[in-house]
Amino acid sequence: MFKNEYQGGAFVEIFSAQGKNPGAKWKILGSPSVIWKEFDKEVKSFVFVLEGSSQTNKIQLPKENKQILGLIQRFLVLQIYIPLGQDFSTELLITDLGNIKRRLYLSTVHKELSSTPLHAKIPLFMIKRKIWCNLCIDLVAFTSEIFKGAVFQSLDGIIVSANCKLRKIFTLKCKPKDTADKDEMKKLILKFIWNYKGTKRAKNNLEKEEQIWRIHTSQFQNLIQELQ
């Protein structure tokens, strides 16, 4: 979908809740009654709402499994709101330089990290709830550290599951700059950048990894203005 499009700018927009039919390019799975568009007063813009079971209610891009996104920028950002006491998941299909496809499954359901050569389950136990966040995922770091020696080539599929409100999804060429201005902290949208580091340990013939979560705050003002 994006393979032959220009991706040399600061960002590439994948999804926006603005417009007449923001879900037109997405495959919507589950009941239409629990996936809808509404105006959110807090962010003063339209958002996509996904409710119900995170196992059945979700949106997928591309629609067809034979298609690929072909997104090559390093950072994936979801502008997202997750309610208290509800599960949330997102699944990413990535391809490495060896053209091997691997899946990253990030979910509040998972209690610990587990991985195979082609699949990783990553817990979201530290994610903030009841606040709008810029959830920023370092695709290069995840690929190389979880799948030892693999080099990220492209993001080729994304699934976002209930429960959440979704404003935008986009990729970034460079890591967002942080701000340390404490007086402005209340005005910031909280951002998580997850860099994963691990050491190999043998246990029951399985490999387990340790993880380091880095929590940053970032203003994103110029970028958000461009995306609006």
C-alpha positions in Angstrom: 0.0 0.0 0.0 2.8 2.4 0.9 5.7 0.6 -0.7 5.8 2.8 -3.8 4.9 6.0 -2.0 7.4 8.6 -0.8 8.4 7.9 2.8 11.4 10.2 3.2 9.5 12.9 5.1 9.1 13.3 8.9 6.1 11.0 9.0 3.7 8.8 7.1 0.0 8.8 8.2 -1.6 5.3 8.3 -4.9 6.2 9.9 -6.9 9.3 10.9 -10.4 9.4 12.5 -11.2 12.6 10.5 -13.2 12.5 7.3 -16.4 10.9 6.2 -15.4 7.2 6.4 -12.0 6.8 8.2 -12.3 3.0 8.3 -12.8 2.6 4.5 -9.4 1.1 3.9 -9.5 -1.1 7.0 -11.0 -4.5 7.5 -13.5 -4.3 10.5 -13.8 -7.5 12.5 -16.6 -8.0 15.0 -19.9 -6.4 15.6 -20.4 -2.9 13.9 -22.3 -1.9 17.1 -19.2 -1.8 19.2 -16.9 0.0 16.6 -17.9 3.5 15.7 -16.7 7.1 15.2 -17.5 9.9 17.7 -16.3 13.4 18.6 -14.1 13.5 21.6 -14.2 16.8 23.6 -10.9 16.3 25.3 -8.8 16.2 22.1 -11.4 18.3 20.2 -11.5 16.0 17.2 -13.2 12.8 15.9 -11.9 9.5 17.2 -12.6 5.8 16.4 -14.0 3.8 19.3 -13.5 0.0 19.7 -15.3 -1.7 22.6 -16.1 -5.2 23.7 -13.8 -8.3 23.4 -10.2 -7.7 22.4 -10.3 -11.2 20.8 -13.1 -10.5 18.4 -13.5 -6.7 17.9 -10.7 -5.2 15.9 -9.6 -3.3 12.8 -7.0 -4.6 10.3 -4.8 -3.0 7.7 -4.4 -4.0 4.9 -7.9 -5.5 4.3 -6.6 -8.4 2.3 -3.9 -10.7 3.8 -2.1 -10.9 0.4 -1.4 -7.1 0.6 1.4 -5.5 2.5 1.9 -2.0 4.0 5.6 -1.7 3.1 6.2 1.0 5.8 9.9 1.5 6.4 10.2 4.3 9.0 11.5 3.2 12.4 8.9 4.4 14.8 5.2 3.5 14.9 2.9 5.9 16.9 -0.7 5.3 18.0 -2.6 8.3 19.4 -4.7 6.2 21.8 -6.9 6.2 24.9 -7.4 3.0 26.9 -10.1 2.9 29.5 -9.7 1.6 33.1 -10.3 -2.1 33.7 -10.4 -3.1 30.0 -8.1 -5.2 27.9 -6.3 -3.8 24.8 -4.2 -5.4 22.1 -2.3 -4.5 19.0 -0.6 -6.9 16.6 2.2 -5.9 14.2 3.4 -7.9 11.2 7.0 -7.1 10.4 9.4 -8.3 7.7 13.2 -8.4 8.2 16.0 -8.1 5.7 15.9 -11.8 5.1 12.2 -11.5 4.0 11.1 -13.5 7.1 7.8 -12.3 8.4 7.4 -12.1 12.2 4.6 -11.0 14.5 4.7 -8.8 17.6 1.6 -9.2 19.7 1.3 -6.5 22.4 -1.5 -6.9 24.9 -2.6 -6.2 28.4 -3.7 -9.8 28.6 -0.1 -11.1 28.6 1.6 -11.4 32.0 5.1 -12.0 30.8 7.2 -11.9 27.7 7.4 -15.0 25.5 8.9 -15.5 22.1 9.6 -18.0 19.3 11.7 -17.3 16.2 8.6 -16.0 14.4 6.3 -14.7 17.1 6.5 -12.6 20.3 3.9 -11.9 23.0 4.7 -8.6 24.8 2.8 -7.5 28.0 1.4 -4.0 28.3 1.2 -3.9 32.1 2.9 -0.5 32.3 0.6 1.3 29.9 -1.2 4.3 31.2 -5.0 4.3 31.2 -7.7 6.9 31.1 -5.4 9.4 29.4 -4.6 10.2 25.8 -1.2 8.8 24.9 1.2 8.8 22.0 2.2 5.1 22.1 5.5 5.1 20.3 7.1 1.7 19.4 10.7 1.4 18.2 10.3 -1.3 15.5 14.1 -1.6 14.8 14.9 -2.2 18.5 12.1 -4.7 19.0 13.0 -6.7 15.9 16.8 -6.9 16.6 16.5 -7.6 20.4 13.5 -10.0 20.4 14.4 -11.9 17.2 18.2 -12.1 17.8 20.2 -10.8 14.8 17.1 -9.9 12.7 17.2 -6.5 11.0 13.9 -4.6 10.5 12.9 -4.0 6.9 9.2 -3.0 6.9 6.0 -2.9 8.8 3.6 -4.9 6.6 0.4 -5.2 8.7 -1.3 -3.8 11.8 -4.3 -4.9 13.9 -5.8 -2.8 16.6 -8.2 -4.5 19.0 -10.7 -3.3 21.6 -10.8 -1.6 24.1 -9.6 1.9 23.0 -10.3 5.2 21.4 -8.0 5.8 18.4 -7.3 9.2 16.9 -4.3 8.7 14.6 -1.7 6.1 13.6 1.5 7.1 11.8 5.1 6.3 11.4 8.1 8.6 12.2 11.4 8.7 10.5 13.2 9.9 13.7 12.7 9.5 17.4 10.5 12.3 18.8 12.4 14.9 20.9 11.7 14.9 24.6 10.9 18.0 26.6 11.9 18.5 30.3 9.8 21.6 30.9 8.0 20.6 34.1 5.7 23.6 34.0 4.3 22.4 30.7 4.0 18.8 31.8 0.2 18.9 32.2 -0.2 20.1 28.6 1.8 17.2 27.3 0.4 14.0 25.8 2.1 11.1 27.5 4.4 9.1 25.2 5.9 5.7 25.7 8.9 4.6 23.7 9.6 0.9 24.4 13.2 -0.2 23.8 13.7 -3.8 24.4 16.9 -5.3 25.7 17.4 -8.9 26.7 19.9 -11.6 27.8 19.4 -15.2 26.7 18.6 -17.6 29.5 17.8 -21.3 29.2 14.8 -22.6 31.0 12.9 -25.8 30.0 14.7 -25.5 26.6 13.0 -22.1 26.0 14.5 -18.7 25.7 13.3 -15.9 27.9 14.2 -12.2 27.7 14.3 -9.4 30.2 12.9 -6.0 29.2 13.7 -2.4 29.8 10.9 0.0 29.5 11.7 3.7 29.0 9.0 6.2 29.7 9.4 9.6 28.2 7.1 12.6 27.8 7.1 14.5 24.6 5.2 17.6 23.4 4.8 16.6 19.7 3.3 20.1 19.0 4.8 20.7 15.6 4.1 17.1 14.4 0.5 17.1 15.6 -0.1 20.4 13.9 1.1 18.9 10.7 -1.1 15.9 11.1 -4.3 17.8 11.9 
